[in-house]
Amino acid sequence: MDGYLIFDNHFHLNYENNFLEGARRFKKAGGNAINLTNLPDYSLPSENYYKTIYERTISMANAVRRETGLTVLVTLGPYPLDYNHFSEMNLDSENIVRNGIDLAAKLIEEGVTNAMGEIGRPHFPVSDLIIDKSNNLLEYAFSRCGELECPAILHTEDLDNARIEEMEDFARRNGLNPTKIIKHHALPSNLLKDSKMNFSIPANRKFVRESISTKKKFLLETDYINDPKDDNRFLPPDSVPLRANMIRQNYPDSWEQTFKNTFRDLPLEIFGSEPFKCLLQ
């Protein structure tokens, strides 16, 4: 699979667990690049909360690069449940989350990280107030991403066509090109919508087959979280390279086009060539 970016677009590592092992499993299966996204940690105090989790994530990214040789992109941002968490502590949750967005934007501007996320709103039913506050914060995050022309990794409920259009409207009115949005944990059916957004599909066999059948471009992800209680929670860390092998073996007439779209063209279109330069030489 030389010449391709066997890239997991949404990969978490747990600072409190043996995080290098997950990265090694990914590489051993044939992967060569991950997008490392910060995890929330509500055991931490609110003071300097985002500074702490962002520094942890950057530190883990550096360790993975050093110890495994993998290409590691980094995505930082407030998790969509953070507003609820700080509200329950009777804190100025909106201001804390805005500051978390601004700190993520600063690190992107400095070239330390590559994208903002995962930002959005809770993926389960919540009050109208929480939805309104989350949407306001999402629009603010989109405005910062628009200023920086950087990707935004979106975490929401499953999106139907109307909600995809809502997200595109949020982006446009805040100066962000919708092509810079990646809907994390997307459904294969989302690919059928005529949308400028991009969709990152969980790398299970069923979803991969359904996504290939659409003949559209898509990214693949595990949403691996390196959970010490269940290390394979959501999907195991080697799922993306294993699905790449499946595509190559089971789709003899179309694997090259799928590889070109999923494992080269789309990552480069969204993130640019600079983060992947070591793999493109």
N, C-alpha and C positions, 0 to 999 in steps of 0.2 A: 504493500500500500504506500510505497514511496511516492512523494510528490503531493500527498493529500494531507489535510489537517484533520486527523481523527480526533475531533474536538467535542468535548462534553461542555455544552453551553451553560450548564447550571450545576455546580458541584460545591458542596459544603464540606468543611473539615472542622472537627471539634478540638479546640485548644486543650481540653481536658482529657482527650483520648489519644490513642496512638495514631495521630493524624497522618504520619508518613506512610503507614501501611496501606491505607486506602489509595493514596497516590501511586504506590508501587504496584498494587493490584491492577490499576488502570493501565499503567505502562506495560506491565507484563503481558496483558491481553492484546497489546498493539496500539494503545492510545498514545498520542504525543502532545496534546494541548487541552487544558481545562480552563474554564472561567470560574474562578474561586469567588464565591459570594459569601458575605459575612452572615453568621447566625446571630440571632438575638440571644441574650443571656440575662434573664431577669433576676438572677441571683446577685448581680452587680448593683452597687449603689447608683443613684441617678446622677450624682455629680461626676462629670467627665465620662458619662456612660458611652457616648459615641466615640470619643477619643480612645477609650480602652478597647472597645470591640474592633474599631478600625485598625488600631495598631496591632492587635492580635492577628487579624486576618493578613495584614501586610507581612508580619513576621513569619506566619505559616507559609505564605507564598514564597518568600525568600528561601525558607528551609526546603521546600519542595523543589524549587529550581536547583538549589545547591546539591541536594542529596539524590535527586532522581534524574536531573537533566530535562524534565518536562518543561514545555512552554506554559507559563501560568499568567493568564489575564486576571485582573482583580476588579470585582464589582462591589461597591460599598454604598450603603444607604439605609435609612430607617425602615425597619420591617413594618408591614401594615398594621400589626397589632400593638405597636409601640404606643400609639395615642391612647388606646384603652388602658394599657399598663400604667402609664404615668398619670392618667386621670384617676385610676383607682387609688393612687398614692396621694391624691389631692394636690397634685403639682400642676404647674402651667404647662400642660402637655403639648399644646399647640406650639408654644415658643420653643420647647425642648426639641420637638421633632423638626421644626424649621431650622434650628441651629445644627441639627444632625444633617439635614440636607445641605446646608451651607458648607459644613466641614467636608462632606463628601465631594461637593463641587470644587472646593479648594484643592483637594488631593488630585482630582482629575486635571484641573488646570495646571498643576505643578508637574503633571506627567507621571505621578506615582501610581495611579490607577487608571482604569480604562472605561468604566461605565458606572451609572448610578442604578442602584436597585438592591433588593427587590422592593419596589415602591408600589403603592396602590391602595387597596382597601381589603377588609377581611373577606375571606372566601366562604364564609358561612353567614346565616342571617343575623343582622344586628339592627339596632335602632336607626331611624331616619337621621337622628342627630349624628351618630357615628359615621353614617354614609356621607352626610354633608361635610363634616369636618375632614374626613378622609379624602373626599374629592377635592376640597380646597387645598389640602396639603399636596395631593398629587399634581394639581395644576401648578402649584408653586415649584415642585420638583421638575415638572416639564419645562417650566420657564428657565430654570437654571441649566437644564440639559440643552435647551435651545440656544442659550448664550454660548455654551461650550461646544455645541454641535457634536455632542457625545451620545452614545446609546443609553436608553432607559429600559431597564428590565422590569417588566410589569407583573405584579402579583394581584390577582383579583379572583372573584368567582368565575366559573365557566362563562365564556362570552358567547351570546348569540349575535346575530348580524346587527341588531339595533345597538347592542352594547359595544360592538367593535366600532361602529360609527360614532358612538359617544366618545370613545377613547381617541379616535382620530380628530374629532372636534376639539376635545381638550388640548390635544397637541397643537393643532393649527393656531388656535387663538392665543396660545402661549409661546409661539415662535419656534416650535419643535417640528421638524419634518417627520411625519408619521413613519417614514422608512427607518427611522432611528429607534422605533419602539419594538421590543421583543416581548411578546406575550409568553411568559414562562408557564409551563404546565398547560400548554394549549391542547386542543382536541384536533384530531385529523379533519373533522368536519369544518373547522375554522379555515382550512386551506382552500375550501371551495368558495369562500367569500372573496369578491373582488376588492381586496384591501391592500393598502400600501404598507400596513403593519407586517411584521415578521412573526413567525410562530415557531416556538421551541417545543418539540413533541417528546413526551416521555418515551424512553428507548425500550419499550416492551415489544414483543414480536407482533402482537395484534396491531398496535398503533403504527408500527413501522410499515407493515403491509398495507394498511389503509392509507397511510400518507403517500406511499409510493404510487398507489393507484390513482391519486389525484393528478399526478404529473406536475406538481407544483414544487417550488423550493421550500425547504424547511430545515431547521436545526434540530439536533437531538440532544437530550439531556437525561440525567438520572435523578437529579434532586437528591443525590446521596448526601446524608447528613452525618455519617460517622458517629452514630448514636452508640454510646457504650453499652446500652441495654439490648440493642438490636442493630448490629453493624450493617445489615442489609436492608434496613428500613427504607421504604419507598422502592428504590432499585439498587442492586449491588454496584460498586464503583467500576466494575469492568463491563457494564452493560453496553455502553456505546461502542467500544471496539468489537465486542462480540456481535452486535447487530451489524456493524460494518462487514464483518466476515460473512454473516448470514446473507446480506445483500449481494455480496460478490458471488457467493456459491449458488444462491437460489434465483437470481435474476440475470442469467447470462446475456440476455439481449438488451438489458437496460441499466446494468449496474454502473457502467462508466458514466452515463449521464447523471444518475443519482449521486454518484461520488463527486462529480464535478460541481453539482449544485450544493449538496449538503456539506461536503468536506473540503471545499475550496472556495467557490464563488461567493456563496452567501456570507460566510464568516468574514471574507475580505471586504465585501460590500458594506457590512455593518461596522466592523471594527477597524478597517484599514489594514494595510499590509505590514505596518511597522511592528505590531505586537507579535507577528508570526514570522519575522524576517529570518530567524535562525532556521526555520523549517522550509523556507522558500529558496534558500541559496542553492 
